[in-house]
């Protein structure tokens, strides 16, 4: 049985990328796209939405029952 590499669409440029150990940038097609994505997170253009923090820095218990974080793009 052959190991067939899975192909995915690069989330930055929409090019086809190999999702295998041979692609160190997976799921991106290149280091360039990987760094663009990292920069978007760093510049807070992307974020994971969570519950509001109380004044003491702890998460509110009301939001703890939410189904999970949402990624905002």
Long-range contacts (C-beta under 8 A, 24 or more apart in sequence): 11-37, 12-36, 12-37, 45-73, 46-71, 46-72, 46-73, 47-71, 47-72, 48-72
